[in-house]
Each structure stands twice: as C-alpha cells, then as structure tokens.
Amino acid sequence: ELNFLVQDILDFNRIIKGQIHLANQSFDLGVLIDEVIDFYKDDSAKQRRIKFSFEKPSKPELLQLFADRLRLKRVLSNLISNAVN
C-alpha cells in the first residue's frame, strides 16, 4: 500500500507539471480484476468476512480494453484497499 501511495504522489506531481504519459496497451480486464482480487484475499479480508467475486460476461470480448493497465490496476487496488480497510 505504501508503494501505491508513493506512486500516486509521484503521478500527481507529474500531472501538475504536465509530464504524465499514459501507456496505451491492449489487455483483458478480467485478468486484471482477478489479479487485484487475489492480492486482497488475505487474512484481514477473511477476518472481516469480506468476499470478493467477479462474474465475467458471456462475451469475453467485452473485457478487452485499450488503456494504461498499470494505472487502472492502481485505481482498482486503491478502491478495494479502502473497502477492506
């Protein structure tokens, strides 16, 4: 979490300076969501009886994105981290 916070602060500083560059790459959103959920399936979530689930659509092509994967992963991680904590 501390690493995410540091990166967020650095990104915010780059945005202010107009130096932010987004990576455009194709990726599967389902895989990204699974990675984030797996990261937060720990003892803390279990103790609080928090269950994560993600139901993938019947059309896998709906999960294909063209975006900055790292930054989207960071946003999702922050949202889930806030929900768990």
A tleap script that builds the chain and sets N, CA, C and O, in Angstrom:
source leaprc.protein.ff14SB
mol = sequence {
  NGLU LEU ASN PHE LEU VAL GLN ASP ILE LEU
  ASP PHE ASN ARG ILE ILE LYS GLY GLN ILE
  HIE LEU ALA ASN GLN SER PHE ASP LEU GLY
  VAL LEU ILE ASP GLU VAL ILE ASP PHE TYR
  LYS ASP ASP SER ALA LYS GLN ARG ARG ILE
  LYS PHE SER PHE GLU LYS PRO SER LYS PRO
  GLU LEU LEU GLN LEU PHE ALA ASP ARG LEU
  ARG LEU LYS ARG VAL LEU SER ASN LEU ILE
  SER ASN ALA VAL CASN
}
set mol.1.N position { 0.808 -1.190 0.000 }
set mol.1.CA position { 0.000 0.000 0.000 }
set mol.1.C position { 0.851 1.254 0.000 }
set mol.1.O position { 0.518 2.239 -0.658 }
set mol.2.N position { 1.944 1.217 0.734 }
set mol.2.CA position { 2.822 2.377 0.780 }
set mol.2.C position { 3.406 2.660 -0.601 }
set mol.2.O position { 3.533 3.815 -1.009 }
set mol.3.N position { 3.762 1.587 -1.316 }
set mol.3.CA position { 4.303 1.753 -2.663 }
set mol.3.C position { 3.285 2.439 -3.578 }
set mol.3.O position { 3.643 3.313 -4.367 }
set mol.4.N position { 1.994 2.031 -3.464 }
set mol.4.CA position { 0.951 2.655 -4.269 }
set mol.4.C position { 0.818 4.135 -3.930 }
set mol.4.O position { 0.646 4.968 -4.820 }
set mol.5.N position { 0.899 4.457 -2.651 }
set mol.5.CA position { 0.777 5.842 -2.215 }
set mol.5.C position { 1.905 6.693 -2.785 }
set mol.5.O position { 1.671 7.796 -3.278 }
set mol.6.N position { 3.106 6.186 -2.717 }
set mol.6.CA position { 4.257 6.908 -3.256 }
set mol.6.C position { 4.088 7.123 -4.755 }
set mol.6.O position { 4.327 8.221 -5.258 }
set mol.7.N position { 3.679 6.082 -5.468 }
set mol.7.CA position { 3.475 6.214 -6.915 }
set mol.7.C position { 2.362 7.204 -7.235 }
set mol.7.O position { 2.477 7.967 -8.194 }
set mol.8.N position { 1.289 7.204 -6.451 }
set mol.8.CA position { 0.202 8.158 -6.656 }
set mol.8.C position { 0.678 9.592 -6.478 }
set mol.8.O position { 0.309 10.475 -7.253 }
set mol.9.N position { 1.493 9.823 -5.463 }
set mol.9.CA position { 2.031 11.167 -5.218 }
set mol.9.C position { 2.939 11.586 -6.367 }
set mol.9.O position { 2.879 12.723 -6.834 }
set mol.10.N position { 3.775 10.662 -6.814 }
set mol.10.CA position { 4.659 10.982 -7.943 }
set mol.10.C position { 3.847 11.262 -9.210 }
set mol.10.O position { 4.157 12.193 -9.954 }
set mol.11.N position { 2.817 10.465 -9.454 }
set mol.11.CA position { 1.959 10.686 -10.625 }
set mol.11.C position { 1.251 12.030 -10.532 }
set mol.11.O position { 1.156 12.753 -11.524 }
set mol.12.N position { 0.752 12.368 -9.347 }
set mol.12.CA position { 0.072 13.649 -9.161 }
set mol.12.C position { 1.021 14.799 -9.465 }
set mol.12.O position { 0.624 15.777 -10.099 }
set mol.13.N position { 2.262 14.695 -9.022 }
set mol.13.CA position { 3.270 15.716 -9.293 }
set mol.13.C position { 3.521 15.833 -10.798 }
set mol.13.O position { 3.662 16.936 -11.325 }
set mol.14.N position { 3.575 14.679 -11.492 }
set mol.14.CA position { 3.777 14.697 -12.950 }
set mol.14.C position { 2.581 15.322 -13.667 }
set mol.14.O position { 2.753 16.027 -14.661 }
set mol.15.N position { 1.374 15.067 -13.169 }
set mol.15.CA position { 0.177 15.659 -13.781 }
set mol.15.C position { 0.239 17.170 -13.671 }
set mol.15.O position { -0.032 17.879 -14.640 }
set mol.16.N position { 0.595 17.665 -12.495 }
set mol.16.CA position { 0.692 19.109 -12.276 }
set mol.16.C position { 1.708 19.733 -13.232 }
set mol.16.O position { 1.488 20.825 -13.754 }
set mol.17.N position { 2.812 19.037 -13.455 }
set mol.17.CA position { 3.857 19.551 -14.338 }
set mol.17.C position { 3.578 19.271 -15.811 }
set mol.17.O position { 4.344 19.694 -16.677 }
set mol.18.N position { 2.490 18.563 -16.103 }
set mol.18.CA position { 2.177 18.225 -17.495 }
set mol.18.C position { 3.108 17.176 -18.065 }
set mol.18.O position { 3.310 17.117 -19.278 }
set mol.19.N position { 3.675 16.348 -17.206 }
set mol.19.CA position { 4.657 15.361 -17.638 }
set mol.19.C position { 4.128 13.928 -17.624 }
set mol.19.O position { 4.894 12.982 -17.803 }
set mol.20.N position { 2.840 13.769 -17.415 }
set mol.20.CA position { 2.297 12.409 -17.324 }
set mol.20.C position { 2.101 11.826 -18.719 }
set mol.20.O position { 1.585 12.486 -19.621 }
set mol.21.N position { 2.515 10.603 -18.870 }
set mol.21.CA position { 2.352 9.910 -20.145 }
set mol.21.C position { 1.651 8.593 -19.868 }
set mol.21.O position { 2.161 7.744 -19.138 }
set mol.22.N position { 0.483 8.434 -20.456 }
set mol.22.CA position { -0.267 7.205 -20.264 }
set mol.22.C position { 0.170 6.161 -21.275 }
set mol.22.O position { 0.381 6.464 -22.450 }
set mol.23.N position { 0.302 4.945 -20.812 }
set mol.23.CA position { 0.633 3.838 -21.711 }
set mol.23.C position { -0.661 3.317 -22.310 }
set mol.23.O position { -1.644 3.124 -21.595 }
set mol.24.N position { -0.671 3.094 -23.587 }
set mol.24.CA position { -1.831 2.522 -24.259 }
set mol.24.C position { -1.493 1.108 -24.666 }
set mol.24.O position { -0.642 0.872 -25.523 }
set mol.25.N position { -2.180 0.167 -24.032 }
set mol.25.CA position { -1.926 -1.219 -24.346 }
set mol.25.C position { -3.243 -1.991 -24.272 }
set mol.25.O position { -4.166 -1.613 -23.551 }
set mol.26.N position { -3.300 -3.049 -25.014 }
set mol.26.CA position { -4.468 -3.908 -25.004 }
set mol.26.C position { -4.294 -4.955 -23.913 }
set mol.26.O position { -3.227 -5.552 -23.776 }
set mol.27.N position { -5.359 -5.173 -23.133 }
set mol.27.CA position { -5.303 -6.186 -22.085 }
set mol.27.C position { -6.711 -6.651 -21.743 }
set mol.27.O position { -7.704 -6.039 -22.135 }
set mol.28.N position { -6.763 -7.743 -21.006 }
set mol.28.CA position { -8.027 -8.332 -20.581 }
set mol.28.C position { -8.370 -7.811 -19.192 }
set mol.28.O position { -7.642 -8.068 -18.233 }
set mol.29.N position { -9.463 -7.089 -19.082 }
set mol.29.CA position { -9.879 -6.514 -17.806 }
set mol.29.C position { -10.167 -7.603 -16.778 }
set mol.29.O position { -9.911 -7.413 -15.589 }
set mol.30.N position { -10.694 -8.736 -17.219 }
set mol.30.CA position { -10.979 -9.844 -16.296 }
set mol.30.C position { -9.735 -10.346 -15.603 }
set mol.30.O position { -9.754 -10.625 -14.405 }
set mol.31.N position { -8.655 -10.462 -16.352 }
set mol.31.CA position { -7.385 -10.909 -15.776 }
set mol.31.C position { -6.888 -9.876 -14.758 }
set mol.31.O position { -6.416 -10.239 -13.681 }
set mol.32.N position { -6.995 -8.614 -15.099 }
set mol.32.CA position { -6.564 -7.550 -14.201 }
set mol.32.C position { -7.370 -7.562 -12.904 }
set mol.32.O position { -6.806 -7.446 -11.816 }
set mol.33.N position { -8.677 -7.703 -13.023 }
set mol.33.CA position { -9.533 -7.742 -11.835 }
set mol.33.C position { -9.197 -8.957 -10.977 }
set mol.33.O position { -9.124 -8.853 -9.753 }
set mol.34.N position { -8.992 -10.105 -11.615 }
set mol.34.CA position { -8.609 -11.308 -10.863 }
set mol.34.C position { -7.306 -11.089 -10.102 }
set mol.34.O position { -7.182 -11.533 -8.961 }
set mol.35.N position { -6.335 -10.416 -10.710 }
set mol.35.CA position { -5.059 -10.143 -10.047 }
set mol.35.C position { -5.260 -9.271 -8.813 }
set mol.35.O position { -4.680 -9.534 -7.759 }
set mol.36.N position { -6.074 -8.243 -8.945 }
set mol.36.CA position { -6.300 -7.329 -7.826 }
set mol.36.C position { -7.051 -8.050 -6.705 }
set mol.36.O position { -6.695 -7.915 -5.534 }
set mol.37.N position { -8.075 -8.806 -7.051 }
set mol.37.CA position { -8.836 -9.548 -6.046 }
set mol.37.C position { -7.940 -10.545 -5.325 }
set mol.37.O position { -7.997 -10.651 -4.100 }
set mol.38.N position { -7.113 -11.278 -6.066 }
set mol.38.CA position { -6.213 -12.253 -5.449 }
set mol.38.C position { -5.263 -11.597 -4.454 }
set mol.38.O position { -4.943 -12.178 -3.418 }
set mol.39.N position { -4.814 -10.383 -4.773 }
set mol.39.CA position { -3.901 -9.668 -3.892 }
set mol.39.C position { -4.553 -9.341 -2.553 }
set mol.39.O position { -3.888 -9.356 -1.518 }
set mol.40.N position { -5.861 -9.045 -2.569 }
set mol.40.CA position { -6.547 -8.627 -1.348 }
set mol.40.C position { -7.282 -9.756 -0.637 }
set mol.40.O position { -7.933 -9.516 0.380 }
set mol.41.N position { -7.194 -10.966 -1.140 }
set mol.41.CA position { -7.783 -12.116 -0.440 }
set mol.41.C position { -6.803 -12.577 0.628 }
set mol.41.O position { -6.120 -13.588 0.465 }
set mol.42.N position { -6.744 -11.840 1.699 }
set mol.42.CA position { -5.802 -12.178 2.759 }
set mol.42.C position { -6.555 -12.404 4.068 }
set mol.42.O position { -7.785 -12.410 4.105 }
set mol.43.N position { -5.798 -12.586 5.123 }
set mol.43.CA position { -6.398 -12.850 6.428 }
set mol.43.C position { -7.265 -11.692 6.910 }
set mol.43.O position { -8.291 -11.907 7.557 }
set mol.44.N position { -6.857 -10.470 6.598 }
set mol.44.CA position { -7.620 -9.304 7.022 }
set mol.44.C position { -9.029 -9.322 6.427 }
set mol.44.O position { -10.008 -9.072 7.130 }
set mol.45.N position { -9.124 -9.616 5.145 }
set mol.45.CA position { -10.429 -9.690 4.484 }
set mol.45.C position { -11.234 -10.869 5.021 }
set mol.45.O position { -12.447 -10.759 5.201 }
set mol.46.N position { -10.578 -11.982 5.276 }
set mol.46.CA position { -11.270 -13.167 5.805 }
set mol.46.C position { -11.805 -12.908 7.206 }
set mol.46.O position { -12.917 -13.322 7.535 }
set mol.47.N position { -11.017 -12.222 8.033 }
set mol.47.CA position { -11.461 -11.928 9.394 }
set mol.47.C position { -12.691 -11.029 9.394 }
set mol.47.O position { -13.548 -11.133 10.272 }
set mol.48.N position { -12.770 -10.162 8.418 }
set mol.48.CA position { -13.922 -9.258 8.311 }
set mol.48.C position { -15.064 -9.871 7.498 }
set mol.48.O position { -16.088 -9.233 7.254 }
set mol.49.N position { -14.863 -11.104 7.094 }
set mol.49.CA position { -15.854 -11.838 6.301 }
set mol.49.C position { -16.187 -11.123 4.988 }
set mol.49.O position { -17.335 -11.092 4.545 }
set mol.50.N position { -15.155 -10.560 4.393 }
set mol.50.CA position { -15.305 -9.899 3.098 }
set mol.50.C position { -15.035 -10.920 2.010 }
set mol.50.O position { -13.987 -11.565 1.997 }
set mol.51.N position { -15.970 -11.062 1.114 }
set mol.51.CA position { -15.803 -11.989 -0.005 }
set mol.51.C position { -15.757 -11.184 -1.292 }
set mol.51.O position { -16.538 -10.254 -1.497 }
set mol.52.N position { -14.835 -11.561 -2.143 }
set mol.52.CA position { -14.697 -10.911 -3.433 }
set mol.52.C position { -15.232 -11.840 -4.511 }
set mol.52.O position { -15.020 -13.052 -4.464 }
set mol.53.N position { -15.909 -11.273 -5.460 }
set mol.53.CA position { -16.332 -12.078 -6.604 }
set mol.53.C position { -16.417 -11.181 -7.830 }
set mol.53.O position { -16.665 -9.979 -7.743 }
set mol.54.N position { -16.206 -11.802 -8.944 }
set mol.54.CA position { -16.279 -11.092 -10.223 }
set mol.54.C position { -16.862 -12.056 -11.240 }
set mol.54.O position { -16.267 -13.093 -11.536 }
set mol.55.N position { -18.000 -11.721 -11.761 }
set mol.55.CA position { -18.653 -12.562 -12.754 }
set mol.55.C position { -18.335 -12.033 -14.142 }
set mol.55.O position { -18.717 -10.921 -14.507 }
set mol.56.N position { -17.637 -12.844 -14.897 }
set mol.56.CA position { -17.240 -12.427 -16.240 }
set mol.56.C position { -18.428 -12.517 -17.198 }
set mol.56.O position { -19.250 -13.426 -17.089 }
set mol.57.N position { -18.514 -11.578 -18.128 }
set mol.57.CA position { -19.614 -11.609 -19.095 }
set mol.57.C position { -19.495 -12.802 -20.038 }
set mol.57.O position { -18.419 -13.376 -20.209 }
set mol.58.N position { -20.610 -13.158 -20.636 }
set mol.58.CA position { -20.615 -14.307 -21.551 }
set mol.58.C position { -19.826 -14.022 -22.824 }
set mol.58.O position { -19.410 -14.949 -23.520 }
set mol.59.N position { -19.623 -12.761 -23.126 }
set mol.59.CA position { -18.840 -12.376 -24.303 }
set mol.59.C position { -17.477 -11.861 -23.834 }
set mol.59.O position { -17.367 -10.725 -23.375 }
set mol.60.N position { -16.440 -12.694 -23.949 }
set mol.60.CA position { -15.108 -12.293 -23.455 }
set mol.60.C position { -14.572 -11.020 -24.106 }
set mol.60.O position { -13.764 -10.311 -23.506 }
set mol.61.N position { -15.006 -10.730 -25.308 }
set mol.61.CA position { -14.503 -9.526 -25.987 }
set mol.61.C position { -14.910 -8.242 -25.274 }
set mol.61.O position { -14.315 -7.188 -25.503 }
set mol.62.N position { -15.924 -8.324 -24.407 }
set mol.62.CA position { -16.334 -7.141 -23.643 }
set mol.62.C position { -15.298 -6.746 -22.600 }
set mol.62.O position { -15.331 -5.632 -22.079 }
set mol.63.N position { -14.381 -7.654 -22.298 }
set mol.63.CA position { -13.353 -7.381 -21.303 }
set mol.63.C position { -12.035 -6.916 -21.909 }
set mol.63.O position { -11.071 -6.681 -21.181 }
set mol.64.N position { -11.981 -6.781 -23.212 }
set mol.64.CA position { -10.751 -6.318 -23.865 }
set mol.64.C position { -10.704 -4.797 -23.832 }
set mol.64.O position { -11.583 -4.123 -24.369 }
set mol.65.N position { -9.673 -4.274 -23.201 }
set mol.65.CA position { -9.511 -2.823 -23.095 }
set mol.65.C position { -8.233 -2.373 -23.768 }
set mol.65.O position { -7.301 -3.150 -23.972 }
set mol.66.N position { -8.216 -1.116 -24.100 }
set mol.66.CA position { -7.019 -0.462 -24.604 }
set mol.66.C position { -6.825 0.758 -23.716 }
set mol.66.O position { -7.467 1.791 -23.907 }
set mol.67.N position { -5.922 0.624 -22.733 }
set mol.67.CA position { -5.748 1.683 -21.733 }
set mol.67.C position { -4.409 1.510 -21.042 }
set mol.67.O position { -3.598 0.666 -21.425 }
set mol.68.N position { -4.191 2.320 -20.023 }
set mol.68.CA position { -2.987 2.212 -19.212 }
set mol.68.C position { -3.253 1.178 -18.122 }
set mol.68.O position { -3.892 1.482 -17.115 }
set mol.69.N position { -2.768 -0.027 -18.322 }
set mol.69.CA position { -3.058 -1.151 -17.433 }
set mol.69.C position { -2.555 -0.895 -16.011 }
set mol.69.O position { -3.275 -1.145 -15.044 }
set mol.70.N position { -1.345 -0.407 -15.882 }
set mol.70.CA position { -0.756 -0.179 -14.567 }
set mol.70.C position { -1.562 0.825 -13.753 }
set mol.70.O position { -1.826 0.603 -12.572 }
set mol.71.N position { -1.948 1.918 -14.378 }
set mol.71.CA position { -2.689 2.936 -13.636 }
set mol.71.C position { -4.096 2.467 -13.299 }
set mol.71.O position { -4.610 2.782 -12.226 }
set mol.72.N position { -4.721 1.727 -14.190 }
set mol.72.CA position { -6.041 1.185 -13.890 }
set mol.72.C position { -5.953 0.176 -12.743 }
set mol.72.O position { -6.821 0.138 -11.870 }
set mol.73.N position { -4.907 -0.631 -12.754 }
set mol.73.CA position { -4.707 -1.588 -11.665 }
set mol.73.C position { -4.518 -0.854 -10.345 }
set mol.73.O position { -5.026 -1.290 -9.312 }
set mol.74.N position { -3.798 0.244 -10.374 }
set mol.74.CA position { -3.571 1.037 -9.172 }
set mol.74.C position { -4.893 1.616 -8.640 }
set mol.74.O position { -5.138 1.614 -7.433 }
set mol.75.N position { -5.734 2.107 -9.550 }
set mol.75.CA position { -7.030 2.657 -9.141 }
set mol.75.C position { -7.893 1.570 -8.504 }
set mol.75.O position { -8.467 1.778 -7.435 }
set mol.76.N position { -7.984 0.415 -9.156 }
set mol.76.CA position { -8.776 -0.685 -8.609 }
set mol.76.C position { -8.224 -1.146 -7.261 }
set mol.76.O position { -8.986 -1.434 -6.338 }
set mol.77.N position { -6.917 -1.214 -7.155 }
set mol.77.CA position { -6.291 -1.618 -5.891 }
set mol.77.C position { -6.609 -0.627 -4.775 }
set mol.77.O position { -6.898 -1.026 -3.647 }
set mol.78.N position { -6.554 0.641 -5.090 }
set mol.78.CA position { -6.882 1.659 -4.094 }
set mol.78.C position { -8.338 1.555 -3.643 }
set mol.78.O position { -8.627 1.673 -2.452 }
set mol.79.N position { -9.249 1.338 -4.578 }
set mol.79.CA position { -10.659 1.208 -4.230 }
set mol.79.C position { -10.899 0.004 -3.329 }
set mol.79.O position { -11.608 0.107 -2.328 }
set mol.80.N position { -10.320 -1.119 -3.676 }
set mol.80.CA position { -10.514 -2.328 -2.871 }
set mol.80.C position { -9.820 -2.180 -1.519 }
set mol.80.O position { -10.361 -2.606 -0.498 }
set mol.81.N position { -8.652 -1.595 -1.501 }
set mol.81.CA position { -7.937 -1.384 -0.251 }
set mol.81.C position { -8.765 -0.514 0.699 }
set mol.81.O position { -8.852 -0.799 1.894 }
set mol.82.N position { -9.360 0.526 0.172 }
set mol.82.CA position { -10.211 1.400 1.001 }
set mol.82.C position { -11.424 0.642 1.513 }
set mol.82.O position { -11.860 0.867 2.642 }
set mol.83.N position { -11.972 -0.243 0.710 }
set mol.83.CA position { -13.148 -1.009 1.134 }
set mol.83.C position { -12.783 -2.018 2.216 }
set mol.83.O position { -13.558 -2.238 3.147 }
set mol.84.N position { -11.615 -2.628 2.099 }
set mol.84.CA position { -11.196 -3.646 3.059 }
set mol.84.C position { -10.779 -3.006 4.371 }
set mol.84.O position { -11.055 -3.542 5.445 }
set mol.85.N position { -10.117 -1.865 4.286 }
set mol.85.CA position { -9.618 -1.208 5.493 }
set mol.85.C position { -10.641 -0.232 5.953 }
set mol.85.O position { -10.440 0.446 6.961 }
savepdb mol mol.pdb
quit
